[in-house]
Amino acid sequence: MGLKLTSRQQAQLQWLGTLPPKFDKMTRIIEQMSAQQADDVQVRSLSRMLDEVKAQASGLGVAALSDTFGYMGTLLRRGGGHQLKVHGLRELLAGAKINFEGAMRSATQAADPVPAVGDEVKPSP
């Protein structure tokens, strides 16, 4: 018998499946930034991608990923030292990957059945 997922979980799972290639692109651009090889077009495309995935995550109720992508976008746009940005983006990307794993786990767990009216609910020990 397969897992019964809610429609929300199915939507989250489908969207989460699109993230690994985006993580690869983010990693590539951040590494180019650290080597001073990224041009403005690449940095702007990273900023746009971060804003898009933040909005998508927020719409699907994946708050941890939404927050992390929002922090990354803010850090990318703000002024300050170049190495500070690169280091911060690396750290936040690592956190986003951890949040991604948690979101995948959450999206693949079967929903708890809701007790019917009149069913006896047993307290947990």
ChimeraX attribute file (.defattr): number of C-alpha atoms within 10 A of each C-alpha:
attribute: neighborCount
match mode: 1-to-1
recipient: residues
	/A:1	3
	/A:2	5
	/A:3	9
	/A:4	14
	/A:5	16
	/A:6	14
	/A:7	9
	/A:8	12
	/A:9	21
	/A:10	14
	/A:11	14
	/A:12	22
	/A:13	19
	/A:14	13
	/A:15	14
	/A:16	17
	/A:17	12
	/A:18	10
	/A:19	14
	/A:20	12
	/A:21	10
	/A:22	14
	/A:23	15
	/A:24	11
	/A:25	14
	/A:26	22
	/A:27	17
	/A:28	13
	/A:29	20
	/A:30	23
	/A:31	16
	/A:32	16
	/A:33	19
	/A:34	16
	/A:35	11
	/A:36	11
	/A:37	12
	/A:38	15
	/A:39	11
	/A:40	10
	/A:41	9
	/A:42	16
	/A:43	18
	/A:44	13
	/A:45	13
	/A:46	21
	/A:47	20
	/A:48	13
	/A:49	17
	/A:50	23
	/A:51	18
	/A:52	15
	/A:53	18
	/A:54	23
	/A:55	16
	/A:56	16
	/A:57	20
	/A:58	16
	/A:59	12
	/A:60	15
	/A:61	14
	/A:62	20
	/A:63	15
	/A:64	19
	/A:65	23
	/A:66	24
	/A:67	16
	/A:68	20
	/A:69	26
	/A:70	20
	/A:71	16
	/A:72	24
	/A:73	19
	/A:74	14
	/A:75	18
	/A:76	20
	/A:77	12
	/A:78	9
	/A:79	10
	/A:80	10
	/A:81	8
	/A:82	13
	/A:83	13
	/A:84	12
	/A:85	20
	/A:86	20
	/A:87	13
	/A:88	16
	/A:89	22
	/A:90	18
	/A:91	12
	/A:92	17
	/A:93	19
	/A:94	15
	/A:95	16
	/A:96	20
	/A:97	16
	/A:98	14
	/A:99	18
	/A:100	19
	/A:101	13
	/A:102	14
	/A:103	19
	/A:104	17
	/A:105	11
	/A:106	15
	/A:107	21
	/A:108	16
	/A:109	13
	/A:110	13
	/A:111	13
	/A:112	8
	/A:113	7
	/A:114	7
	/A:115	9
	/A:116	8
	/A:117	6
	/A:118	6
	/A:119	8
	/A:120	8
	/A:121	8
	/A:122	6
	/A:123	5
	/A:124	4
	/A:125	3
